[in-house]
C-alpha cells in the first residue's frame, strides 16, 4: 500500500513539472519557435494540444547561441571593469 505522504510527494512533483512545462512552452511560443494547434481527442474530453517546430532547429540553436554569447560578453565586460578598478 502506498502511503499518503508518497502520493502527496508525487502530486507535488507532477504539479511542479506541469508549471515548468507551461512556462517553457509559453517562452517557446513567444520566441516563435513552436506553434500549437488543438486536435479533438479520440474519446470525449478536452482537446489535445499538438506542438510542432515553427522554425528549423538550426535557426533555434543559432538564436540560443547568439543570446548566450551576448550574456557572456556582458559578464566578461563587468569582470574586466572590476579588474581595472582593483589595480
C-alpha positions in Angstrom: 0.0 0.0 0.0 1.3 3.5 -0.9 1.4 6.0 1.9 -0.4 9.3 1.7 2.9 11.0 2.0 4.3 9.3 -1.1 1.1 10.2 -3.0 1.4 13.8 -1.8 5.0 14.0 -2.9 4.2 12.5 -6.3 1.4 15.0 -6.8 3.7 17.9 -5.8 6.3 16.7 -8.4 3.7 16.4 -11.1 2.5 19.9 -10.3 6.0 21.4 -10.4 6.7 19.7 -13.8 3.4 21.0 -15.1 4.1 24.5 -14.1 7.7 24.3 -15.5 6.3 22.8 -18.8 3.8 25.6 -19.0 6.4 28.3 -18.6 8.7 26.6 -21.0 6.0 26.2 -23.7 4.9 29.8 -23.3 8.5 31.0 -23.8 9.0 28.9 -26.9 5.7 30.3 -28.4 6.8 33.9 -27.5 10.0 33.3 -29.4 8.0 31.9 -32.4 10.0 28.7 -32.2 7.0 26.4 -31.8 3.4 26.5 -33.0 0.4 24.8 -31.4 -2.9 23.6 -32.6 -5.7 21.7 -31.0 -7.0 18.4 -32.1 -10.1 16.7 -31.0 -9.4 13.8 -28.6 -10.1 10.3 -29.7 -12.6 10.0 -26.9 -14.7 12.5 -25.1 -12.9 15.1 -23.1 -10.7 18.0 -23.6 -9.0 18.7 -26.9 -5.3 17.7 -27.2 -2.7 20.3 -28.0 -0.2 19.4 -30.6 3.1 21.3 -30.7 5.5 21.5 -33.6 8.6 23.4 -34.5 7.7 26.7 -36.3 11.4 27.2 -37.4 14.1 24.9 -38.4 16.1 23.5 -35.4 19.3 25.1 -36.6 17.7 28.6 -36.5 16.6 28.0 -33.0 20.0 26.8 -31.9 21.7 29.8 -33.6 19.4 32.1 -31.8 20.1 30.5 -28.4 23.9 30.6 -29.2 23.8 34.3 -30.0 21.9 35.1 -26.9 24.3 33.2 -24.7 27.3 34.9 -26.4 25.8 38.3 -25.6 25.2 37.3 -22.0 28.8 36.0 -21.7 30.3 39.1 -23.2 28.4 41.4 -20.8 29.6 39.3 -17.9 33.2 39.4 -19.1 33.0 43.2 -19.5 31.9 43.5 -15.9 34.8 41.3 -14.8 37.2 43.4 -16.8 35.9 46.6 -15.2 36.3 45.1 -11.7 39.9 44.2 -12.5 40.7 47.7 -13.8 39.2 49.3 -10.6 41.1 46.9 -8.3 44.5 47.8 -9.7 
